[in-house]
């Protein structure tokens, strides 16, 4: 399905962080932080509730 989406005119490949969000959970920011109330789980690079 992702390949079909990328075929759309003007579509760009998803970034590493965007792919992680799709897999499940909010990805940590590039600097290793997360929104307030969450901490970054570095093994999966996802934000989890603190």
MIDREN-586289 format. One record per atom (N, C-alpha, C): residue number from 1; chain; x, y, z. Coordinates in pm, whole numbers, plus 50000, padded with zeros to 5 digits. Atoms other than C-alpha are relative to their C-alpha. Layout:
BEGIN
<node num="NUM" cadena="A" X="X" Y="Y" Z="Z"/>
...
This chain:
BEGIN
<node num="1" cadena="A" X="50083" Y="49880" Z="50000"/>
<node num="1" cadena="A" X="50000" Y="50000" Z="50000"/>
<node num="1" cadena="A" X="50087" Y="50126" Z="50000"/>
<node num="2" cadena="A" X="49912" Y="49883" Z="49994"/>
<node num="2" cadena="A" X="50284" Y="50240" Z="50083"/>
<node num="2" cadena="A" X="50056" Y="50033" Z="49863"/>
<node num="3" cadena="A" X="49947" Y="49975" Z="50134"/>
<node num="3" cadena="A" X="50428" Y="50195" Z="49734"/>
<node num="3" cadena="A" X="49895" Y="50069" Z="49913"/>
<node num="4" cadena="A" X="50107" Y="49937" Z="50076"/>
<node num="4" cadena="A" X="50089" Y="50289" Z="49587"/>
<node num="4" cadena="A" X="49985" Y="50147" Z="50037"/>
<node num="5" cadena="A" X="50010" Y="49861" Z="49955"/>
<node num="5" cadena="A" X="50081" Y="50606" Z="49796"/>
<node num="5" cadena="A" X="50114" Y="50082" Z="49940"/>
<node num="6" cadena="A" X="49884" Y="49928" Z="50051"/>
<node num="6" cadena="A" X="50431" Y="50703" Z="49680"/>
<node num="6" cadena="A" X="49990" Y="50027" Z="49850"/>
<node num="7" cadena="A" X="50017" Y="49979" Z="50143"/>
<node num="7" cadena="A" X="50321" Y="50675" Z="49317"/>
<node num="7" cadena="A" X="49919" Y="50126" Z="49970"/>
<node num="8" cadena="A" X="50079" Y="49880" Z="50021"/>
<node num="8" cadena="A" X="50090" Y="50974" Z="49364"/>
<node num="8" cadena="A" X="50090" Y="50116" Z="49960"/>
<node num="9" cadena="A" X="49921" Y="49887" Z="50049"/>
<node num="9" cadena="A" X="50210" Y="51288" Z="49191"/>
<node num="9" cadena="A" X="50037" Y="50092" Z="50116"/>
<node num="10" cadena="A" X="49952" Y="49909" Z="49897"/>
<node num="10" cadena="A" X="50421" Y="51504" Z="49421"/>
<node num="10" cadena="A" X="50024" Y="49934" Z="50134"/>
<node num="11" cadena="A" X="49979" Y="50069" Z="49873"/>
<node num="11" cadena="A" X="50445" Y="51239" Z="49694"/>
<node num="11" cadena="A" X="50150" Y="49983" Z="50025"/>
<node num="12" cadena="A" X="49861" Y="50022" Z="49962"/>
<node num="12" cadena="A" X="50771" Y="51207" Z="49884"/>
<node num="12" cadena="A" X="50004" Y="49882" Z="50095"/>
<node num="13" cadena="A" X="49987" Y="50114" Z="49909"/>
<node num="13" cadena="A" X="50903" Y="50907" Z="50073"/>
<node num="13" cadena="A" X="49993" Y="50051" Z="50144"/>
<node num="14" cadena="A" X="50015" Y="49962" Z="49860"/>
<node num="14" cadena="A" X="50822" Y="50914" Z="50443"/>
<node num="14" cadena="A" X="50136" Y="50002" Z="50068"/>
<node num="15" cadena="A" X="49876" Y="49995" Z="49923"/>
<node num="15" cadena="A" X="51095" Y="51009" Z="50687"/>
<node num="15" cadena="A" X="50003" Y="49882" Z="50097"/>
<node num="16" cadena="A" X="49983" Y="50110" Z="49905"/>
<node num="16" cadena="A" X="51230" Y="50757" Z="50938"/>
<node num="16" cadena="A" X="49903" Y="50016" Z="50117"/>
<node num="17" cadena="A" X="50089" Y="49975" Z="49888"/>
<node num="17" cadena="A" X="51027" Y="50920" Z="51216"/>
<node num="17" cadena="A" X="49854" Y="49977" Z="49961"/>
<node num="18" cadena="A" X="50138" Y="50020" Z="50046"/>
<node num="18" cadena="A" X="50705" Y="50918" Z="51012"/>
<node num="18" cadena="A" X="49968" Y="49852" Z="49987"/>
<node num="19" cadena="A" X="50021" Y="50144" Z="50011"/>
<node num="19" cadena="A" X="50746" Y="50547" Z="50940"/>
<node num="19" cadena="A" X="49979" Y="49938" Z="50137"/>
<node num="20" cadena="A" X="50014" Y="50053" Z="49865"/>
<node num="20" cadena="A" X="50786" Y="50479" Z="51312"/>
<node num="20" cadena="A" X="49863" Y="50033" Z="50058"/>
<node num="21" cadena="A" X="50133" Y="49961" Z="49951"/>
<node num="21" cadena="A" X="50467" Y="50669" Z="51391"/>
<node num="21" cadena="A" X="49894" Y="49908" Z="49941"/>
<node num="22" cadena="A" X="50097" Y="50087" Z="50065"/>
<node num="22" cadena="A" X="50277" Y="50458" Z="51139"/>
<node num="22" cadena="A" X="50003" Y="49860" Z="50062"/>
<node num="23" cadena="A" X="49988" Y="50134" Z="49942"/>
<node num="23" cadena="A" X="50410" Y="50137" Z="51295"/>
<node num="23" cadena="A" X="49930" Y="49991" Z="50135"/>
<node num="24" cadena="A" X="50071" Y="50001" Z="49872"/>
<node num="24" cadena="A" X="50250" Y="50238" Z="51624"/>
<node num="24" cadena="A" X="50069" Y="50088" Z="50101"/>
<node num="25" cadena="A" X="49945" Y="49912" Z="49899"/>
<node num="25" cadena="A" X="50300" Y="50509" Z="51879"/>
<node num="25" cadena="A" X="50065" Y="50123" Z="49940"/>
<node num="26" cadena="A" X="49939" Y="49874" Z="50041"/>
<node num="26" cadena="A" X="50438" Y="50858" Z="51859"/>
<node num="26" cadena="A" X="50151" Y="49987" Z="50009"/>
<node num="27" cadena="A" X="49854" Y="50008" Z="50001"/>
<node num="27" cadena="A" X="50804" Y="50868" Z="51761"/>
<node num="27" cadena="A" X="50059" Y="50115" Z="50082"/>
<node num="28" cadena="A" X="49929" Y="49895" Z="49928"/>
<node num="28" cadena="A" X="51048" Y="51062" Z="51979"/>
<node num="28" cadena="A" X="50048" Y="50105" Z="49901"/>
<node num="29" cadena="A" X="49944" Y="49895" Z="50084"/>
<node num="29" cadena="A" X="51167" Y="51395" Z="51845"/>
<node num="29" cadena="A" X="50146" Y="49968" Z="49971"/>
<node num="30" cadena="A" X="49862" Y="50027" Z="50040"/>
<node num="30" cadena="A" X="51508" Y="51401" Z="51676"/>
<node num="30" cadena="A" X="50100" Y="50017" Z="50114"/>
<node num="31" cadena="A" X="49908" Y="49978" Z="49888"/>
<node num="31" cadena="A" X="51670" Y="51530" Z="51997"/>
<node num="31" cadena="A" X="49974" Y="49905" Z="50117"/>
<node num="32" cadena="A" X="50025" Y="50100" Z="49896"/>
<node num="32" cadena="A" X="51531" Y="51235" Z="52199"/>
<node num="32" cadena="A" X="49897" Y="50041" Z="50103"/>
<node num="33" cadena="A" X="50103" Y="49957" Z="49906"/>
<node num="33" cadena="A" X="51252" Y="51426" Z="52371"/>
<node num="33" cadena="A" X="49862" Y="49965" Z="49947"/>
<node num="34" cadena="A" X="50140" Y="50029" Z="50034"/>
<node num="34" cadena="A" X="50875" Y="51377" Z="52371"/>
<node num="34" cadena="A" X="49912" Y="50111" Z="50055"/>
<node num="35" cadena="A" X="50092" Y="49901" Z="49943"/>
<node num="35" cadena="A" X="50567" Y="51588" Z="52442"/>
<node num="35" cadena="A" X="49990" Y="49986" Z="50152"/>
<node num="36" cadena="A" X="50014" Y="49998" Z="49855"/>
<node num="36" cadena="A" X="50496" Y="51680" Z="52804"/>
<node num="36" cadena="A" X="49921" Y="49879" Z="50048"/>
<node num="37" cadena="A" X="50068" Y="50115" Z="49943"/>
<node num="37" cadena="A" X="50397" Y="51379" Z="53013"/>
<node num="37" cadena="A" X="50046" Y="49867" Z="49942"/>
<node num="38" cadena="A" X="49949" Y="50122" Z="50062"/>
<node num="38" cadena="A" X="50588" Y="51128" Z="52800"/>
<node num="38" cadena="A" X="50152" Y="50000" Z="50005"/>
<node num="39" cadena="A" X="49855" Y="50014" Z="50008"/>
<node num="39" cadena="A" X="50941" Y="50995" Z="52792"/>
<node num="39" cadena="A" X="50034" Y="49913" Z="49879"/>
<node num="40" cadena="A" X="49957" Y="50074" Z="50118"/>
<node num="40" cadena="A" X="51138" Y="50850" Z="52503"/>
<node num="40" cadena="A" X="50053" Y="49863" Z="50042"/>
<node num="41" cadena="A" X="49948" Y="50135" Z="49981"/>
<node num="41" cadena="A" X="51187" Y="50473" Z="52506"/>
<node num="41" cadena="A" X="50098" Y="49977" Z="49886"/>
<node num="42" cadena="A" X="49898" Y="49997" Z="50105"/>
<node num="42" cadena="A" X="51516" Y="50457" Z="52318"/>
<node num="42" cadena="A" X="50011" Y="49870" Z="49922"/>
<node num="43" cadena="A" X="49993" Y="50128" Z="50074"/>
<node num="43" cadena="A" X="51492" Y="50086" Z="52224"/>
<node num="43" cadena="A" X="49911" Y="50004" Z="49877"/>
<node num="44" cadena="A" X="50094" Y="49994" Z="50112"/>
<node num="44" cadena="A" X="51188" Y="50150" Z="52004"/>
<node num="44" cadena="A" X="49990" Y="50140" Z="49941"/>
<node num="45" cadena="A" X="50004" Y="49859" Z="50041"/>
<node num="45" cadena="A" X="51236" Y="50529" Z="51972"/>
<node num="45" cadena="A" X="49857" Y="50051" Z="49994"/>
<node num="46" cadena="A" X="50138" Y="49955" Z="49990"/>
<node num="46" cadena="A" X="50873" Y="50583" Z="52076"/>
<node num="46" cadena="A" X="49978" Y="50068" Z="50134"/>
<node num="47" cadena="A" X="50037" Y="49931" Z="49877"/>
<node num="47" cadena="A" X="50718" Y="50810" Z="52335"/>
<node num="47" cadena="A" X="49902" Y="49913" Z="50078"/>
<node num="48" cadena="A" X="50091" Y="50073" Z="49912"/>
<node num="48" cadena="A" X="50555" Y="50635" Z="52630"/>
<node num="48" cadena="A" X="49961" Y="50091" Z="50114"/>
<node num="49" cadena="A" X="50046" Y="49916" Z="49888"/>
<node num="49" cadena="A" X="50352" Y="50786" Z="52911"/>
<node num="49" cadena="A" X="50088" Y="49978" Z="50122"/>
<node num="50" cadena="A" X="49913" Y="50006" Z="49883"/>
<node num="50" cadena="A" X="50562" Y="50868" Z="53215"/>
<node num="50" cadena="A" X="49924" Y="49959" Z="50123"/>
